[in-house]
Amino acid sequence: MTALKAEQAWETTRGEGVTVAVIGTGVDASHPDLAGRVVGGKDADGAHDEGSAAVQGTHAAGVIAGTGRNYDGHGLLGLAPQAHVLPFRVYRDNTAPTAATAQSITDAARRGADVIDVTVAFLRPSDDLRRAVEFAADRNALVVAGAGDTGRTNDAQTYPAAYPGVLSVAAVDKKGALWPGSHHGKDVDLAAPGVDILTTARNHDYWTGSGTALAASWVAGSAALLRSEHPKWTVEQVTRALTGTAAGHGKARWNARYGWGAVAPAAALAQRAVPSGSVPAPPNERAADTDSRTSSDTGPALVVLAVTAAMFVLAVIAWFLIRRSVTPSDDD
């Protein structure tokens, strides 16, 4: 909270009037630090809480909207303590199905969520997820997701974080160094604290852990502050404000470890003018896809050009041969 300059940000807003959907395991609304902040959510078809995964949504809710009311006001504070959390539970048999997650993103956008924090991740792309993200963007709902906890394995990108229009967040430690477990790559947009984060847990308890999902929740909270202060801003304008004021951001400063830098909500709130222009885009797979499409389109064109040139050369040679073989009698 100190690194994010939360108290400075709170001089402007604490997230009032904003709803952040948290998609994952559901949220324990009875926690003293979440009381009054959680509004009625929804379970995906067949979803139910069970297993060790059933706490992640409560972790995210504390980072975003913890009120600090527990222990006579000495509890846990989130970054946007006056925002509301709209939980969606998607787990079934300790697994989060892709279809249920996509449907929850769509439902959250339909219900007017300003920010959608997706706490689950998938290694394979999904048409359902992509369409859900596009639907949310059309409804002016900003989707945020952890880049993925794949840094110690194959560093694979995850979805929906890797999709266009989603703020993909890498995790850094208290010194600003990339967490070894965090994915880093061409799809990363921002970095945020994601190591040894203290937050709320079920049964009125607390928990400390690490992960890119926790980092994404700080960005979701930052977006909630901006959307509270600038309710008419579009998703693109909010995204541009967050990426354009990130700590370490500068001309051509994007890198695969931290994206545009560490999220800085106080600095983003200090930017009073409406951010203009398009969202800065790092080189990514989408650009690579465009390049590959361009290359594949250019290939046939070059072949046609080469064949045409060759035919022209042959025609010229044939013309000279014919001229040489012509006799005066032929001219007559």
MARZALUM-953060 format. One record per residue: x, y negated, z negated of N, C-alpha, C in turn. Coordinates in steps of 0.2 Angstrom, whole numbers, padded with zeros to 4 digits, always signed. Each point is the difference from the previous one (the first is absolute). Layout:
<nodes>
XYZXYZXYZ
...
</nodes>
This chain:
<nodes>
+0004+0006+0000-0004-0006+0000+0004-0006+0000
+0006+0000-0003+0005-0006+0000+0003-0001+0006
+0002+0006+0003+0003-0001+0007-0005-0002+0005
-0006+0001-0001-0006-0002+0005-0002-0007-0002
+0002-0003-0005-0002-0007-0002-0007+0000-0001
-0003+0005-0004-0007+0000+0000-0003-0006-0004
+0003-0002-0005-0003-0006-0004+0000-0006+0005
+0005-0001+0004+0000-0005+0005-0006+0000+0005
-0001+0007+0002-0006+0001+0005-0006-0001-0004
-0001+0001-0006-0006-0001-0004-0002-0007-0001
+0005-0004+0001-0002-0007+0000-0005-0002+0005
+0000+0004+0006-0004-0002+0005-0006+0005+0000
+0001+0006-0001-0006+0005+0000+0002+0006-0004
-0005+0004-0002+0001+0006-0003-0004+0006+0003
-0002-0002+0006-0004+0005+0005-0007+0000-0001
-0003-0005-0003-0007+0000-0001-0004+0000+0007
-0006+0003+0000-0004+0001+0006+0002+0005+0005
+0006+0003-0001+0002+0005+0005-0001+0007-0002
-0001+0005+0004-0001+0007-0001+0005+0004+0004
+0004+0004-0004+0005+0004+0003-0002+0007-0001
-0001+0004+0006-0002+0007+0000+0006+0004-0002
+0000+0005-0004+0005+0004-0001-0002+0007+0002
+0003+0003+0005-0002+0006+0003+0005+0006-0002
-0003+0005-0004+0005+0005-0002-0004+0005-0005
+0001-0001-0006-0002+0005-0005-0006-0003-0004
-0002-0006+0001-0005-0003-0005+0004-0003-0005
-0004-0004-0004+0003-0005-0005-0004+0002-0007
+0004+0000-0005-0003+0001-0007-0002-0007-0002
-0007-0002+0001-0002-0007-0002-0001-0001-0007
+0001+0005-0004-0001-0001-0007+0006-0002-0004
+0006+0000+0004+0006-0003-0003-0001-0007-0003
+0002-0002-0006-0001-0006-0002+0003-0006+0004
+0006+0002+0004+0003-0005+0004-0003-0001+0007
-0005+0005+0001-0004-0001+0006-0007-0001+0000
-0003+0000-0007-0007-0002-0001-0002-0006+0003
-0005+0000+0004-0003-0005+0003+0003-0002+0007
+0005+0003+0001+0003-0001+0007-0001+0005+0005
-0003+0006-0002-0002+0005+0005-0007+0000+0002
-0002-0001+0006-0006+0000+0003-0002+0007+0003
-0006+0002+0001-0003+0006+0002+0004+0003+0006
+0003+0005+0000+0003+0003+0006-0004+0005+0003
+0004+0005+0003-0004+0005+0004+0005+0006+0001
-0003+0006-0001+0004+0006+0002-0001+0002+0007
+0005+0002+0003-0001+0003+0007-0004+0007-0001
-0002+0002+0006-0004+0007-0001+0004+0005-0002
-0002+0003-0006+0003+0006-0003+0006-0002-0004
+0002-0006-0001+0005-0002-0004-0001+0000-0008
+0005+0002-0003+0000+0000-0008+0006+0000-0003
+0001-0003-0005+0006-0001-0004+0003+0007-0003
+0006+0001+0002+0003+0006-0004+0007+0000+0001
+0004+0004-0004+0007+0001+0001+0004-0007-0002
+0006+0001+0001+0005-0005-0001-0001-0007+0004
-0003+0001+0006-0001-0005+0004-0005-0005-0002
-0004+0002-0005-0006-0004-0002+0001-0007-0003
+0006-0002-0001+0002-0006-0004+0002-0006+0005
+0002+0001+0006+0003-0005+0004-0004-0006+0001
-0007+0001+0001-0004-0006+0001+0000-0005-0007
+0000+0003-0006+0001-0004-0006+0006-0003+0000
+0006+0003+0002+0006-0003+0000+0000-0007+0005
-0003+0001+0006+0000-0006+0004-0005-0005-0003
-0005+0002-0003-0005-0005-0002+0004-0005-0006
+0004+0003-0004+0003-0003-0005+0005-0005+0003
+0004+0002+0005+0005-0005+0003-0004-0006+0003
-0006+0002+0003-0004-0006+0004-0003-0004-0005
-0004+0003-0005-0005-0004-0003+0000+0001-0008
+0005+0003-0003+0000+0000-0007-0001-0006-0003
-0004+0000-0006-0002-0006-0003+0004-0002-0006
+0004+0005-0003+0004-0001-0006-0004-0001-0006
-0007+0002+0000-0004-0001-0006+0001+0006-0005
+0003+0005+0001+0001+0005-0005+0005-0002-0005
-0001+0003-0006+0005-0002-0006+0000-0007-0001
-0006-0003-0001-0001-0007-0001+0003-0005+0004
+0000+0002+0007+0002-0004+0005+0008+0001+0002
+0002+0006-0003+0007+0001+0002+0001+0006+0004
-0005+0002+0004+0000+0005+0005+0003-0001+0006
-0002+0003+0005+0004+0000+0007-0004-0005+0004
+0004-0005+0003-0002-0005+0005+0001+0003+0007
-0005-0001+0004+0002+0001+0007+0001-0007+0004
+0002+0001+0006+0002-0006+0004-0006-0005+0001
-0006+0003+0001-0006-0004+0001-0005+0002-0005
+0000-0002-0006-0004+0003-0005-0007-0003+0000
-0002-0004+0004-0007-0002+0001-0003+0003+0006
+0004+0004+0004-0003+0003+0006-0004+0006-0002
-0005+0003+0004-0003+0006-0001+0002+0006+0004
+0000+0006-0003+0002+0006+0003-0006+0004+0002
+0000+0002+0006-0005+0004+0003+0003+0007+0002
-0001+0005-0005+0003+0007+0001-0003+0004+0005
+0004+0004+0004-0003+0005+0004+0004+0007-0001
-0004+0005-0002+0004+0006-0001-0001+0005+0006
+0006+0002+0002+0000+0005+0006+0003+0007-0001
+0003+0001-0006+0003+0006-0001-0005+0006-0001
+0002+0006+0003-0004+0006-0001+0005+0006+0000
-0001+0004-0005+0005+0005-0002+0007-0002+0000
+0001-0006-0003+0007-0003-0001+0003-0002+0006
-0004-0001+0005+0003-0003+0007-0005-0005+0003
+0003-0005+0003-0003-0006+0003-0001+0002+0007
-0006+0002+0002-0002+0001+0007+0001-0007+0004
+0002+0001+0006+0001-0006+0005-0007-0003+0001
-0005+0004+0002-0006-0002+0002-0003-0004-0006
+0000+0002-0006-0003-0003-0006+0004-0007-0001
+0006+0000+0001+0004-0006-0001-0002-0005+0005
-0001+0002+0007-0002-0005+0005-0007-0002-0001
-0004+0004-0002-0007-0002-0002-0001-0005-0005
+0005+0001-0006+0000-0005-0005+0003-0007+0002
+0005+0000+0004+0002-0006+0003-0006-0004+0003
-0003+0004+0005-0006-0003+0003-0005-0003-0005
-0002+0004-0005-0005-0002-0005+0002-0006-0004
+0006+0000-0001+0003-0006-0004-0001-0006+0004
+0002+0000+0006-0001-0006+0005-0007-0002+0000
-0005+0005+0001-0007-0001+0000-0003-0003-0006
+0003+0001-0005-0002-0002-0007+0003-0007-0002
+0004-0003+0005+0003-0006-0001+0006-0001-0004
+0004+0006+0000+0006-0001-0003+0005-0005+0003
+0003-0004-0004+0005-0005+0003+0007+0003+0002
+0002+0005-0005+0006+0004+0001-0001+0007-0001
+0003+0004+0004-0001+0008-0001+0007+0003-0002
+0001+0002-0006+0006+0003-0002-0001+0008+0001
+0004+0003+0005-0001+0007+0001+0006+0003-0004
-0002+0004-0005+0006+0003-0004+0002+0007+0002
-0003+0003+0005+0001+0006+0003+0004-0001+0007
+0004+0006+0002+0004-0001+0006+0000+0007+0004
+0000-0001+0006+0000+0006+0004+0006+0000+0005
+0003+0006+0001+0006+0001+0004-0002+0000+0008
-0006+0001+0001-0002+0001+0007-0005-0006+0002
+0000-0003+0006-0004-0005+0002-0007+0003+0001
-0005-0004-0001-0007+0003+0001-0004-0006+0003
-0004+0002+0005-0005-0004+0004-0005-0003-0005
-0002+0004-0005-0005-0003-0005+0003-0006-0004
+0006+0001-0002+0004-0005-0004+0001-0006+0004
+0002+0001+0006+0002-0006+0005-0007-0004+0001
-0005+0004+0001-0006-0004+0002-0003-0003-0007
+0001+0003-0005-0002-0003-0007+0004-0007-0001
+0006+0000+0001+0004-0006-0001-0002-0005+0005
-0001+0002+0006-0003-0005+0005-0006-0003-0002
-0005+0004-0003-0006-0002-0002+0001-0005-0006
+0004+0001-0004+0001-0004-0006+0003-0007+0002
+0005+0000+0005+0002-0006+0003-0005-0004+0003
-0005+0003+0004-0006-0003+0003-0004-0004-0005
+0000+0003-0006-0004-0002-0006+0004-0005-0004
+0006-0002+0002+0004-0005-0004+0002+0003-0007
+0001+0007+0000+0003+0003-0006+0007+0002+0001
+0004-0003-0005+0007+0002+0001+0002+0007-0003
+0003+0004+0004+0002+0007-0002+0007+0000-0002
+0002+0002-0006+0006+0001-0003+0002+0007-0002
+0006+0003+0001+0001+0007-0001+0008+0000-0002
+0001+0005-0004+0008+0002-0001+0003+0003+0006
+0006-0002+0001+0003+0002+0006+0001+0008+0000
+0000+0003-0006+0001+0007-0001+0006+0002-0004
-0001+0005-0004+0005+0002-0005+0005+0006+0004
+0002-0001+0005+0004+0005+0004+0007-0002+0001
+0003-0005-0004+0007-0002+0001+0005+0006-0002
-0002+0004-0004+0005+0005-0002-0001+0007+0004
-0005+0000+0005-0001+0006+0004+0002-0002+0007
-0005-0001+0004+0002-0002+0007-0002-0007+0002
-0001-0004-0005-0002-0007+0001-0005-0001+0005
-0005+0004+0001-0005+0000+0005-0005-0006-0002
-0002-0003+0005-0005-0005-0001-0007+0003-0001
-0004-0004-0004-0007+0003-0002-0005-0004+0003
-0006+0003-0001-0006-0004+0003-0005+0000-0006
-0004-0006+0000-0001-0005+0005+0005-0006+0000
+0006+0001-0005+0004-0006+0000+0004-0001+0007
+0001+0005+0004+0003-0001+0006-0004-0003+0006
-0007-0001-0001-0004-0003+0005+0000-0007+0000
-0001-0003+0006+0000-0007+0001-0006-0003-0004
+0002-0006-0003-0006-0003-0004+0001+0002-0008
+0004+0005-0001+0001+0002-0008+0006-0003-0002
+0000-0003-0006+0006-0002-0003+0003+0006-0004
+0006+0002+0003+0004+0006-0002+0005-0003-0005
+0000+0003-0006+0004-0002-0006+0005+0005-0002
+0006-0002+0000+0006+0004-0003+0001-0002-0008
+0003+0005-0003+0001-0001-0008+0007-0002-0001
+0001-0005-0004+0006-0002-0003+0000+0000-0007
+0006+0000-0003+0001+0000-0007+0001-0007-0003
+0001+0000-0007+0000-0007-0003+0006-0004+0003
+0005+0003+0003+0006-0004+0003-0001-0002+0007
-0006+0002+0003-0001-0001+0007+0002+0005+0004
+0003+0005-0002+0003+0006+0004-0006+0004+0002
+0001+0003+0006-0005+0005+0003+0000+0006-0005
-0006+0002-0002-0001+0006-0004+0002+0006+0005
+0004+0005-0002+0002+0005+0004-0005+0005+0003
-0006+0000-0004-0005+0004+0003-0005-0004+0005
+0002-0006+0001-0005-0004+0004+0002+0001+0008
-0005+0001+0004+0001+0000+0007+0002-0007+0002
+0005+0000+0005+0001-0007+0003+0001+0002+0007
-0002-0005+0004+0000+0001+0007-0004-0006+0004
-0001+0001+0006-0002-0005+0005-0008-0002-0002
-0003+0004-0004-0007-0002-0001-0001-0004-0007
+0006-0001-0004-0001-0004-0006+0000-0007+0001
-0005-0003-0004-0001-0007+0001+0002-0004-0006
-0001+0003-0006+0002-0004-0006+0003+0005-0005
+0004-0003-0006+0002+0004-0005-0003-0002-0007
-0001+0004-0005-0003-0002-0006+0003+0004-0006
-0001-0002-0006+0002+0004-0005-0003+0007+0000
+0004+0005-0001-0004+0007+0000+0004+0005-0004
+0004-0002-0004+0004+0004-0005-0001-0001-0007
-0001+0005-0004-0002-0001-0007-0005-0005-0001
-0006+0001+0003-0005-0005-0001-0005+0002-0005
-0001-0004-0005-0004+0001-0006-0007-0002+0002
-0005+0005+0000-0007-0002+0002-0005+0004-0004
-0006-0001+0002-0006+0004-0004+0000+0007+0002
-0003+0004-0004-0001+0007+0001-0007+0002-0003
-0002+0006+0002-0007+0002-0003+0000+0001-0007
-0006+0000-0003+0000+0002-0007+0003-0006-0004
-0001-0006+0002+0003-0006-0004+0007+0000-0001
+0004+0004+0005+0007+0000-0001+0004-0004+0005
+0006+0001-0001+0005-0004+0005+0005+0005+0003
+0003-0002+0005+0004+0005+0004+0006-0004+0003
+0006+0003+0001+0005-0004+0003+0002+0005+0006
+0001-0003+0006+0002+0005+0006+0002-0004+0006
+0002+0003+0005+0003-0003+0006-0003+0002+0006
+0000-0004+0005-0003+0002+0007-0002-0005+0004
+0000+0001+0006-0002-0006+0005-0008-0002-0001
-0004+0005-0002-0007-0002-0002+0000-0005-0005
+0004+0000-0005+0000-0005-0005+0003-0007+0003
+0005+0001+0004+0002-0006+0004-0006-0003+0004
-0003+0004+0003-0006-0003+0004-0005-0003-0004
-0001+0002-0006-0005-0003-0004+0002-0007-0002
+0006-0002-0001+0003-0007-0001-0002-0004+0006
+0001+0003+0006-0002-0004+0006-0007-0001+0000
-0004+0005-0002-0007-0001+0000-0002-0005-0004
+0003+0000-0006-0002-0006-0005+0002-0007+0003
+0006+0000+0003+0002-0006+0003-0005-0003+0005
-0002+0005+0004-0005-0002+0005-0007-0002-0003
-0001+0003-0006-0006-0002-0003+0000-0007-0002
+0006-0002-0003+0001-0007-0002-0001-0005+0006
+0003+0002+0006-0001-0004+0006-0007-0001+0002
-0003+0006+0000-0007+0000+0002-0005-0004-0004
+0002+0000-0007-0004-0004-0004+0001-0008+0001
+0006-0002+0001+0002-0007+0001-0002-0002+0007
+0000+0004+0005-0002-0001+0007-0005+0005+0003
-0006-0001-0003-0005+0005+0002-0002+0000+0008
+0002-0005+0003-0002-0001+0008+0006+0003+0004
+0006+0001-0003+0005+0003+0004-0001+0007+0003
+0002+0001+0006+0000+0006+0003+0005+0005-0003
-0001+0007+0002+0005+0005-0002+0007-0002+0003
+0000-0003+0006+0007-0001+0003+0003-0006-0004
-0004-0005-0002+0003-0006-0004+0002+0002-0006
-0003+0005-0004+0002+0002-0006+0007+0004+0001
+0000+0004+0005+0006+0004+0001+0006-0004+0002
-0002-0005+0004+0006-0005+0002+0002-0004-0006
-0004-0002-0005+0002-0003-0006+0004+0004-0004
-0001+0007-0001+0003+0004-0004+0007+0002+0003
+0000+0001+0006+0007+0002+0003+0004-0006+0001
-0003-0006+0002+0004-0006+0001+0003-0003-0006
-0002+0002-0006+0003-0003-0006+0003+0006-0005
+0001+0006+0003+0003+0005-0004+0007-0002-0001
+0002+0002-0006+0007-0001-0003+0005+0003+0005
+0005-0004+0003+0005+0003+0004-0002-0001+0007
-0006-0003+0001-0003-0001+0007+0004-0005+0004
+0001+0001+0006+0004-0006+0004+0000+0002+0007
+0002-0004+0004+0000+0001+0007+0004+0006+0002
-0003+0005+0003+0003+0006+0002+0002+0004-0006
-0003+0000-0006+0002+0003-0006-0003+0006-0001
-0005+0002+0004-0003+0007-0001+0005+0005+0000
-0001+0005-0005+0004+0006+0001-0004+0006-0003
+0002+0006+0002-0003+0006-0001-0001+0002-0007
+0003-0003-0005+0000+0002-0007-0005-0004-0003
-0001-0007+0001-0004-0004-0004-0005-0004+0005
-0001+0002+0006-0004-0004+0004+0002-0007+0001
-0005-0005-0002+0001-0007+0000+0003-0002-0007
+0001+0004-0004+0002-0001-0007-0005+0002-0005
+0002-0002-0007-0004+0002-0005-0006-0005-0001
-0006+0002-0001-0006-0004+0000+0001-0005-0006
-0002-0006+0002+0000-0006-0005-0006-0004+0000
-0005+0002-0004-0007-0003+0000+0000-0007-0002
+0004-0002-0005+0001-0007-0002+0002-0005+0006
+0005+0003+0004+0002-0004+0006-0005+0000+0005
-0004+0005+0001-0005+0001+0005-0006-0005-0002
-0001-0001-0006-0006-0004-0002+0002-0007+0000
+0007-0002+0000+0002-0007+0001+0000-0002+0007
-0001+0005+0004-0001-0002+0007-0007-0002+0002
-0001-0007+0000-0007-0003+0000-0003+0000+0007
+0004-0001+0005-0002+0000+0007-0002+0007+0002
-0005+0000+0005-0002+0006+0003+0005+0003+0004
+0003+0006-0001+0005+0003+0004-0002+0001+0007
+0004-0002+0005-0002+0000+0007+0004+0005+0003
-0002+0001+0007+0004+0005+0004-0002+0007-0002
+0004+0005+0003-0001+0007-0001+0004+0002-0005
-0002+0006-0003+0003+0003-0006+0007+0003+0003
+0005-0002-0004+0007+0002+0002+0000+0008+0001
+0003+0002+0005+0000+0008+0001+0007+0002+0001
+0002+0005-0005+0007+0003+0001-0001+0005+0006
+0006+0002+0002+0001+0005+0005-0003+0006-0003
-0005+0004+0003-0003+0006-0003-0002+0005+0006
-0003+0005-0002-0002+0005+0004-0005-0002+0005
-0004-0005-0002-0005-0003+0005+0004-0003+0006
+0005-0004-0002+0005-0003+0005+0003+0005+0004
+0002+0006-0003+0003+0005+0004-0005+0003+0005
-0006+0001-0003-0005+0003+0005-0001-0005+0006
+0000-0006-0002-0001-0005+0006+0006+0001+0005
+0006+0000-0003+0006+0001+0004-0001+0006+0005
-0002+0006-0004+0000+0006+0004-0006+0000+0005
-0005-0004-0001-0005-0001+0005+0002-0004+0006
+0004-0005-0002+0003-0004+0005+0005+0004+0004
+0004+0004-0003+0005+0004+0004-0004+0005+0004
-0005+0003-0002-0004+0005+0004-0003-0003+0005
-0003-0007-0001-0003-0003+0006+0005-0003+0005
+0006-0002-0003+0005-0002+0005+0003+0005+0004
+0001+0006-0002+0003+0006+0003-0003+0001+0007
-0007+0001+0001-0003+0001+0006+0001-0006+0005
+0000-0006-0003+0001-0006+0004+0006+0000+0003
+0006+0002-0004+0006+0000+0003+0001+0005+0006
-0003+0006-0001+0000+0005+0005-0003-0002+0006
-0006-0003+0000-0003-0003+0006+0004-0005+0003
+0003-0005-0004+0005-0005+0003+0006+0004+0004
+0003+0005-0003+0005+0003+0003-0002+0003+0006
-0005+0004+0000-0003+0003+0006-0001-0005+0006
-0003-0005-0002-0002-0006+0005+0007-0002+0003
+0005-0002-0004+0006-0002+0002+0003+0005+0005
+0000+0006-0002+0003+0005+0004-0003+0001+0007
-0007-0001+0000-0004+0001+0006+0002-0006+0005
+0001-0006-0004+0002-0006+0004+0007+0001+0004
+0005+0002-0004+0006+0002+0003+0000+0005+0005
-0004+0005+0000-0001+0005+0005-0003-0003+0006
-0005-0005-0001-0003-0003+0006+0005-0004+0004
+0004-0004-0004+0005-0004+0003+0005+0004+0004
+0003+0006-0003+0004+0004+0004-0003+0003+0006
-0006+0002-0001-0004+0003+0006-0001-0005+0006
-0001-0006-0002-0001-0006+0005+0007-0001+0004
+0005+0000-0004+0007-0001+0004+0001+0006+0004
-0001+0006-0002+0001+0006+0004-0004+0000+0007
-0006-0002-0001-0005-0001+0005+0003-0005+0005
+0002-0006-0002+0003-0005+0004+0006+0002+0004
+0004+0004-0003+0006+0003+0003-0001+0005+0006
-0006+0003-0001-0002+0005+0005-0004-0003+0006
-0002-0006-0001-0004-0003+0005+0005-0002+0006
-0002+0002+0007+0004-0001+0006-0004-0006+0004
+0004-0003+0005-0004-0005+0004-0006+0002+0003
+0000+0007+0002-0006+0002+0004-0006+0000-0005
+0002+0002-0006-0006+0000-0005-0002-0007-0001
+0004-0005+0000-0002-0007-0001-0005-0002+0006
+0002+0003+0006-0004-0002+0006-0007+0004-0001
</nodes>
